[in-house]
């Protein structure tokens, strides 16, 4: 939900964003379905890195839907860990956008080597 709110607040023409999101999610769903068919036939599979790249490019909603509807990649723990990190990254970016990137702008000050922090 956060990415949707962030796009609405950004002032960007949401129609282009929605069109992109629908296309990348549909592509991701199709690649999942293709990989599922290949797995059932014992053929060469789509690399997990390619699936994760599509999710990272914004196709994670399509990937999520494919996992649930096709029952594919939903029980492999290592895959799910990376998938949910990608979803979380999208949420953090959306939250950063909504907060006018104030946490991102403050990060370089926190990472200065001469700074000494006592806990």
C-alpha positions in Angstrom: 0.0 0.0 0.0 2.9 2.4 0.7 4.1 2.5 -2.9 0.6 3.4 -4.1 0.4 6.2 -1.6 3.9 7.4 -2.4 3.1 7.6 -6.1 -0.1 9.6 -5.4 1.8 12.0 -3.2 4.7 12.5 -5.7 2.7 14.3 -8.3 3.9 12.0 -11.0 1.4 11.1 -13.7 0.2 7.9 -12.0 -1.2 6.4 -15.3 2.4 5.8 -16.5 3.4 4.2 -13.2 0.3 2.0 -13.2 0.9 1.0 -16.8 4.5 0.1 -16.0 3.5 -1.8 -12.8 0.9 -3.8 -14.7 3.3 -4.7 -17.4 6.2 -5.7 -15.2 3.9 -7.6 -12.8 2.3 -9.5 -15.8 5.7 -10.3 -17.2 6.8 -11.6 -13.8 3.7 -13.7 -13.4 4.2 -15.1 -16.9 7.9 -16.0 -16.2 6.8 -17.7 -12.9 4.2 -19.7 -14.9 6.8 -20.7 -17.5 9.2 -21.8 -14.8 6.4 -23.8 -13.1 5.7 -25.6 -16.4 9.4 -26.3 -17.0 9.7 -27.7 -13.4 6.8 -30.0 -14.0 8.3 -31.3 -17.3 11.8 -31.6 -15.9 13.2 -29.0 -18.3 15.8 -26.3 -17.7 14.5 -23.8 -15.2 14.5 -20.0 -15.1 17.3 -18.9 -12.8 16.1 -17.6 -9.4 18.2 -14.5 -9.9 16.2 -13.6 -13.0 12.9 -13.9 -11.0 14.4 -11.8 -8.2 15.5 -9.2 -10.7 12.0 -8.9 -12.1 10.6 -8.6 -8.6 13.2 -5.9 -7.8 12.2 -4.0 -11.0 8.7 -3.7 -9.6 7.2 -7.1 -10.5 6.9 -8.3 -6.9 3.1 -8.0 -6.9 2.9 -10.3 -9.9 5.4 -12.6 -8.2 3.3 -12.7 -5.1 0.2 -13.4 -7.0 2.0 -16.2 -9.0 3.3 -17.8 -5.8 -0.2 -18.0 -4.4 -2.2 -18.9 -7.5 0.4 -21.3 -9.0 1.8 -22.6 -5.8 5.3 -22.0 -7.1 8.3 -20.9 -5.1 6.1 -20.4 -2.0 7.6 -23.1 0.2 11.3 -22.6 -0.6 12.7 -20.7 2.5 15.8 -19.2 0.9 13.7 -17.9 -2.1 11.1 -16.5 0.2 13.7 -14.7 2.3 15.0 -12.8 -0.7 11.5 -12.2 -2.1 10.4 -10.6 1.2 13.6 -8.5 1.4 12.7 -7.1 -2.0 9.1 -6.3 -0.9 10.5 -4.7 2.3 12.9 -2.6 0.2 10.1 -1.3 -1.9 8.2 -0.4 1.3 11.2 1.5 2.7 11.7 3.4 -0.6 8.0 4.4 -0.5 8.2 5.5 3.1 11.4 7.5 2.3 9.6 9.2 -0.5 6.6 10.0 1.8 9.0 11.4 4.4 10.7 13.6 1.8 13.9 11.4 2.0 14.8 13.0 5.4 16.3 9.7 6.6 18.3 9.2 3.4 19.6 12.8 3.6 20.7 12.2 7.2 22.5 9.0 6.5 25.8 10.5 5.2 26.2 12.5 8.5 25.7 9.4 10.5 28.4 7.5 8.5 31.2 10.1 8.8 34.4 8.3 9.9 35.4 11.0 12.4 32.2 10.7 14.3 32.5 8.8 17.6 29.4 7.3 19.1 29.0 6.0 22.6 26.3 3.5 23.3 
